[in-house]
């Protein structure tokens, strides 16, 4: 059911001149530092790394975040393995 919901949602990530980033489908901001911004999006965690990063705009109505700075990398976090901890130990 969760996969069906993700397929229906659209997310746009637009990077202009390696300095202006627009991300739609943003649920919330997890971390906000000048060298790293972590967002929770409709497709999971998203990490933006670089220098002098700043959140310029966050519009909750359109779920769009705009970030400026020297952007070096954009990375999606993989979902964690859902197997219980003790089952991994006692395999």
C-alpha positions, 0 to 999 in steps of 0.5 A: 500500500505504501509503494502505491502511495509513493508512485502517485506523488510527484517530486521535482528537484531543480538545480540551477547553476549549482547554487539554487535548488528547488525541491517539491514534495518536502514534508519537513526539515530534519537538519539545517546547517550551513554545510548540510541540510536534511529534508524529509520528502515524499520519497524519503530522506534527502541530504543536500551538502555544500557550503554556505547553504541556507533555506530561502523559502519553505512553502507548506501549501505547495510543499516546496523548499528553496535552498541557496548556496554552493551545492556539492551533492544531493543524495536520497537516503535508503529506507532502513531494513525493517527486519527486527534487530534480534533476528539479525543477530541470531541468524 
